[in-house]
């Protein structure tokens, strides 16, 4: 079956001229229930967003997403000790411990969850193997959120 060249198809060219489109492109439907808004992206990067746990989802790689963005998560009540989670590990705060939800974003003076590093096997991290404790401590101490998001892109995820 031969299809016409839709780039040269006169009814589409006429419609494109009426719309003022200069070139061909693609369209992605924006749904604020599924996609981050510009405001949400800014707040995520600055101080985080208070969310109910049901607003989060576990991705196939075990990391955590809010809408179409991979995020870090820490319990609202844990704002002083600031242990944040990269994945839905066995230490991930249960909904009963969160009450109002969780904050999502980046923390300046925080430490990464050791169980998350284990689950993701980040930089070979495995705290159950004690032969390399010094190395695992170094991975935790030198953990860099930018390097994490370089490996696991923050935005967009599906």
N, C-alpha and C positions, 0 to 999 in steps of 0.2 A: 504494500500500500504506500503510495506517495503522499506525503504531507506537504502543504505549501510552506514556503519560507515565511514564517510569521513576522520576521523582521522587515519583510517587504510586502506584507499582506495589507492591501489598501484600506480595508475597513479598520484595522488596528492602527495603521499610520494616521488615519483621520482622527480617530479617538485620541491617540497620543498627542497630536497637535492641539486638539481642543483642551486637553488636560495641561498642556504646557510642559510635558515631559521632554527633555532634550535627548535622553538616551534610554536604552532598555535597562531594566533592573529587576530586582526581586523584592518581594514584600513579605514581612513577617508580622503577623497579627500581635499586637501588644495587649496583653491581659494583665492588669495590675494584681489579679489574684494569683498569677503564676510567675510574673516577671517583676523584678525590682523596679521601683520608680527611682527617678533621679534623687529625690529627697531621701529615700531609704538607703541608697548607695552612700550618700554623704554621711548620714548618721551612723551607718555601719563602720565606716572608716574613722569616724571621730570618737564616739563614745559607746557605740553599741545600741541595740534596741532591746527593750524588755519585751519578751515574747512568751506565749504559752508553749509548752513542749509540743503540743499537737501541730504547731506551725513549722516544726523542724522535721526533716526526714533523713533517713540513712541512705547514702548513695551506695552503689555496688562495691566501691572500694572501701567501704566502712566509714568514710568521712561524713561530715554533717552538712546539710544544706538548708538554707532558708530561701524559699522560692527558687530562683535560678542562680543562686550564689553559694559557693562553699564558704563556710564560716567556722570560727572558733566559738566555743561555748563555755560559759562558766556560770555556776549558780548565783543568783542574785544575792543570796545570803552569804556567799563566799567572797564578797568584794574585798575583804581585808586580807585573807590568805591568798587570794587570787591564783588558784590552780585552774588552768583552762584546758579544755578538751578539744582534740583535733578529730576524734572519731567516736563512734558509738561503742566505746569500750565497756568492759565489765565494771568499771568505776563510774560510768556515766551517771549523773544524778538522776534519781528516780523522780517521777512527777510529784510524789508525796513530799519529797524534800524541797521542792522548788516553790511550792505554794502558788505564787503569781506567775512564774515562768522563769526564763533565763535571759541573760544579756548576751548579745551576739556582737562580735567585733574584735578589736585588738586591745590588749592591756599592756601598759608600759612596764610596770613593776610586777611581773607575774612569772609563774613557772609552769612548764608544760606537764601534763599528766603523763606519768611513766607508763601506765597501762595503755594509753593511746599510742605511745611510741612502740610498745611491744606489739600491739595489734597490727599496726601499719608496717612493722619491721623497719622503721625509719632509720636509715644509716646502719642497718644491721642490729638495731637495739633489741635486746632480749634480756630483761632483768632476771629471768629465771636461770640463766647460765652465769654462775658467779665467777668463772675463770677470767672474765673480762670486765669486772666491775669498774675499774678505772676508766676504761674506754666508754662504758655506758654513762658514767657520771659526766665525762667530757661532752658526750652528745647532748645530754640534758642541759648542762651549763652553757654550751655554745649554741643551743637551739635558736634558730633565726626564723621568724615568721615569714620574712621575704623569701627565704630559700624554700620553706614549706610551700608557699603559694606559687613559687616557680615550678615546683614538682607537681603540685596539685592546684591547678589554676582556680583562682577565686571566682572569676566571673567570665563568661556565663557557663553554667553547667546545665545539663538536661535531666 
